[in-house]
Amino acid sequence: MTQDVVIVTEAAALQVKDMMKHNEEEGAFLRVSVKGGGCSGLTYGMGFDHEVTEQDLQLEQFGVQILVNKEDAAILKGTKIDYKQSMMGGGFTIENPNAIASCGCGSSFRTATASGTPEEC
């Protein structure tokens, strides 16, 4: 049940592990979050964390320990995080099946039940 809150692809997991090693964060958790902001009202957050709280769901995919706050779980359910490499460089992509609208730059979104706090672009 909690495994499908956030789906991290193998390519994304390998990139996260590389980033952890580069930043001397081995053993940290990857925290995936949602916060208010952006043109559409909600933005994604990803970062390293060392503390698990009772408000967190803990997942593990491809050897990466992932934390998601229980309040964010409904908004993120089914979200796929991938890493794409191209001639222009690489970057993480986030596909959220719950997003009903997103901004032109693709960095913010809203869902049918969560509109967040939209800001001017």
C-alpha positions as a Markdown table, in Angstrom:
| # | Residue | x | y | z |
|---|---|---|---|---|
| 1 | Met | 0.0 | 0.0 | 0.0 |
| 2 | Thr | 2.6 | 2.6 | 1.0 |
| 3 | Gln | 5.0 | 1.4 | -1.7 |
| 4 | Asp | 2.8 | 3.0 | -4.4 |
| 5 | Val | 2.7 | 6.5 | -2.8 |
| 6 | Val | 5.9 | 7.4 | -4.7 |
| 7 | Ile | 7.5 | 5.3 | -7.3 |
| 8 | Val | 11.2 | 5.9 | -7.9 |
| 9 | Thr | 12.6 | 4.4 | -11.1 |
| 10 | Glu | 15.9 | 2.6 | -11.1 |
| 11 | Ala | 17.5 | 5.4 | -13.0 |
| 12 | Ala | 16.4 | 8.0 | -10.4 |
| 13 | Ala | 17.5 | 5.7 | -7.6 |
| 14 | Leu | 21.0 | 5.4 | -9.1 |
| 15 | Gln | 21.2 | 9.2 | -9.5 |
| 16 | Val | 20.0 | 9.7 | -5.9 |
| 17 | Lys | 22.7 | 7.3 | -4.7 |
| 18 | Asp | 25.4 | 9.2 | -6.7 |
| 19 | Met | 24.2 | 12.5 | -5.2 |
| 20 | Met | 24.3 | 11.0 | -1.7 |
| 21 | Lys | 27.9 | 9.8 | -2.2 |
| 22 | His | 29.0 | 13.1 | -3.8 |
| 23 | Asn | 27.4 | 15.1 | -0.9 |
| 24 | Glu | 28.6 | 12.7 | 1.8 |
| 25 | Glu | 25.0 | 11.9 | 2.7 |
| 26 | Glu | 25.2 | 8.1 | 2.5 |
| 27 | Gly | 22.7 | 6.6 | 4.9 |
| 28 | Ala | 20.4 | 9.6 | 4.6 |
| 29 | Phe | 16.7 | 9.3 | 3.5 |
| 30 | Leu | 15.4 | 10.9 | 0.4 |
| 31 | Arg | 12.5 | 13.1 | 1.5 |
| 32 | Val | 9.8 | 13.7 | -1.1 |
| 33 | Ser | 7.4 | 16.5 | -0.2 |
| 34 | Val | 4.8 | 18.9 | -1.4 |
| 35 | Lys | 4.6 | 22.6 | -0.3 |
| 36 | Gly | 2.6 | 25.6 | -1.2 |
| 37 | Gly | 3.9 | 27.9 | -4.0 |
| 38 | Gly | 4.5 | 28.2 | -7.7 |
| 39 | Cys | 2.0 | 29.5 | -10.3 |
| 40 | Ser | -0.4 | 26.6 | -9.8 |
| 41 | Gly | -0.3 | 26.5 | -6.0 |
| 42 | Leu | 1.8 | 23.4 | -5.1 |
| 43 | Thr | 5.5 | 22.5 | -5.7 |
| 44 | Tyr | 7.5 | 19.4 | -5.2 |
| 45 | Gly | 10.5 | 19.1 | -2.8 |
| 46 | Met | 13.2 | 16.5 | -2.7 |
| 47 | Gly | 16.1 | 16.5 | -0.4 |
| 48 | Phe | 18.1 | 14.5 | 2.1 |
| 49 | Asp | 17.0 | 14.0 | 5.7 |
| 50 | His | 18.4 | 12.1 | 8.6 |
| 51 | Glu | 15.3 | 12.0 | 10.9 |
| 52 | Val | 12.1 | 9.9 | 10.6 |
| 53 | Thr | 9.1 | 11.4 | 12.5 |
| 54 | Glu | 5.9 | 9.7 | 13.4 |
| 55 | Gln | 4.2 | 11.7 | 10.6 |
| 56 | Asp | 6.4 | 9.9 | 8.0 |
| 57 | Leu | 5.7 | 7.0 | 5.8 |
| 58 | Gln | 8.9 | 5.1 | 5.1 |
| 59 | Leu | 9.5 | 3.4 | 1.7 |
| 60 | Glu | 12.4 | 1.6 | 0.1 |
| 61 | Gln | 13.0 | 1.3 | -3.6 |
| 62 | Phe | 16.2 | 0.2 | -5.4 |
| 63 | Gly | 18.1 | 0.6 | -2.2 |
| 64 | Val | 17.0 | 4.2 | -1.5 |
| 65 | Gln | 15.2 | 4.9 | 1.7 |
| 66 | Ile | 12.3 | 7.3 | 1.1 |
| 67 | Leu | 10.3 | 9.5 | 3.5 |
| 68 | Val | 6.9 | 11.0 | 2.7 |
| 69 | Asn | 4.9 | 13.0 | 5.2 |
| 70 | Lys | 1.5 | 11.3 | 5.7 |
| 71 | Glu | -0.3 | 14.6 | 4.9 |
| 72 | Asp | 1.5 | 14.7 | 1.5 |
| 73 | Ala | 0.8 | 11.0 | 0.7 |
| 74 | Ala | -2.7 | 11.5 | -0.8 |
| 75 | Ile | -1.4 | 14.3 | -3.1 |
| 76 | Leu | 1.6 | 12.2 | -4.2 |
| 77 | Lys | -0.1 | 8.8 | -4.5 |
| 78 | Gly | 1.1 | 7.1 | -7.7 |
| 79 | Thr | 3.7 | 9.8 | -8.4 |
| 80 | Lys | 6.6 | 8.5 | -10.5 |
| 81 | Ile | 10.1 | 10.1 | -10.1 |
| 82 | Asp | 12.5 | 9.3 | -13.0 |
| 83 | Tyr | 15.8 | 10.6 | -14.1 |
| 84 | Lys | 16.4 | 11.4 | -17.8 |
| 85 | Gln | 19.7 | 12.0 | -19.4 |
| 86 | Ser | 20.0 | 13.9 | -22.7 |
| 87 | Met | 22.6 | 15.8 | -24.7 |
| 88 | Met | 21.6 | 18.9 | -22.8 |
| 89 | Gly | 22.3 | 17.3 | -19.4 |
| 90 | Gly | 20.1 | 15.4 | -17.0 |
| 91 | Gly | 17.3 | 16.0 | -14.6 |
| 92 | Phe | 14.6 | 14.5 | -12.5 |
| 93 | Thr | 11.1 | 14.2 | -13.9 |
| 94 | Ile | 8.0 | 13.9 | -11.8 |
| 95 | Glu | 4.7 | 12.5 | -13.1 |
| 96 | Asn | 1.8 | 12.9 | -10.7 |
| 97 | Pro | -1.5 | 11.3 | -11.8 |
| 98 | Asn | -3.3 | 13.5 | -9.3 |
| 99 | Ala | -2.3 | 16.8 | -10.9 |
| 100 | Ile | -5.2 | 18.4 | -12.8 |
| 101 | Ala | -3.3 | 21.5 | -13.7 |
| 102 | Ser | 0.3 | 22.6 | -13.9 |
| 103 | Cys | 2.1 | 25.8 | -14.8 |
| 104 | Gly | 3.9 | 26.4 | -18.1 |
| 105 | Cys | 7.3 | 25.8 | -16.7 |
| 106 | Gly | 6.2 | 22.5 | -15.2 |
| 107 | Ser | 7.4 | 23.1 | -11.7 |
| 108 | Ser | 4.1 | 23.6 | -9.9 |
| 109 | Phe | 0.7 | 21.9 | -10.0 |
| 110 | Arg | -2.6 | 21.5 | -8.2 |
| 111 | Thr | -4.9 | 18.5 | -7.6 |
| 112 | Ala | -8.7 | 18.3 | -7.4 |
| 113 | Thr | -8.5 | 18.4 | -3.6 |
| 114 | Ala | -5.4 | 20.5 | -3.0 |
| 115 | Ser | -4.9 | 23.9 | -4.5 |
| 116 | Gly | -2.0 | 25.1 | -2.3 |
| 117 | Thr | -1.0 | 28.8 | -2.3 |
| 118 | Pro | -0.5 | 30.0 | -5.9 |
| 119 | Glu | 2.0 | 32.8 | -6.5 |
| 120 | Glu | 2.8 | 35.0 | -9.5 |
| 121 | Cys | 5.2 | 33.5 | -12.0 |
